[in-house]
């Protein structure tokens, strides 16, 4: 059991390193592409901003998913948690985050037809989890 855990941790460590390298290449390639069209300083700024926005969107999605699952497991919070979220209240309370999420979703949806299908499936599964 300890050897399986050690193997899992080693593979997890290597995969995290490879993901970091891949994200570095992705940001670098976006910089090189934008550098052909824009000033190098603006290209670097846009590449960094795109990486930050994507990281923020991932953080918001993961924190929303983990917060919801923690509330469902807790017996004390189960009666207090509402099953439906009023989106207008969320948008009024967090206008900047809502705008950034809408921008990120629009960017992802416009990138390819497969990403539109993936986003649709994600929203359907999130809707089903919140209605349970």
N, C-alpha and C positions, 0 to 999 in steps of 0.2 A: 504494500500500500504506500509506503514511504517512497519507494522507487518510482511508482506511478505519479505521485505528487511531484517529485523532483523532475521527472520528464515533462510533466505538464507545465511546471514553472519555467523550465528551460525553453520549451517550445513557445510559451506565452511571451517570454522575454525576447526571443529571436523575432517573433512575429511583430511585436511592438516596435522593435528597432527597424524592421523592414517597412512597416507602415510609416514611421517617421521619415525614413529615407524617401519613400514614395511620395509623401506629401511635400517634401522638400523639392523633389523633381517636378511635381505638379506646379508649385508656386514659381519655380525657376523657369519652367517652360511657358507659363502664362506671362512672366516678365519678358522673356525673349520675344514672344509673339506680340505683346503690346509695345515693346520697344521698336518694332518695325513700323508701327503706326504713330506712336506718340513719343514725346520727349522721354529719355530714359528715367528721369526723376519722377515723372508722372506715371510711367509704366510701373516703376517699383512701388509707388504709393498705391496704385490700383491693385497690384498683385497682393500686397500686404492686406489691404482692406477687404479684398475678396476672401482671403484666408481667414481673417478675423470674423467676418460675417458668417461664414460657413461654420466656424468653430462655435460661435455664439448660438447659431441655430441648432446645432447638435446638442449643445449644453441645455438649451431650453427644452428641446424635445425629450432628452433623457431625464432631466429633472422632473418634467411633467409626468412622464411614465412611471418613474420610481416613486414620486410623491403619491400618485393615485393608488399604486399597489400597496403602499404602506398603510394608507387609510383603510383599505378594504380588509387588511389582515387584523387591524386593531379592533377589538370588540367595543371599546369605549367610543371610538370615533365612527363606528359603522352607522349608528343611528343619527349622528350629527351631520354626516357628509351628505351633501345634496347630490342627486344622481345626474342632474343636468346643469350645465354651466351657461349662464346668460352671457353670450358673447359681447353684447353691447356694453355691459359693465366692465368686462375684461379690457375691451378696447379703450374705454374711457379712463380706466385706471392705469393702463400701460400703453399709451399711444405710440411711443417710440419703438417699443418691442413689437407691437402689433404691426407697425409699418415695416420693420425689418423682416419680420417673419413673412409678411405678404410679398415683399420684394424677393426674398430667398425662394419662396414657393413658386413665384412667377418665373424666376430665373431657371429653377430646376425644371419646371413644367415646360418651358420653352426650349430646353436643350435637346430633348429627344422624345419620341412617342413612348418609348419604354419607361422613361421617367414619369410621364403623366400617368401611366398605368400603375406604377409603383406608388405614386403619391395618392392616387385614388384608393388603392388597397390599404395604404397606411391610414388614411382618414376614416375609412369604413371600419377598420379594426379598432381604431381609437374610439370611434362612436359606439361600437358594440361594447367595449370595455367600460366606458362611462355609463352606459345604460344598464349594465349588470348590477 
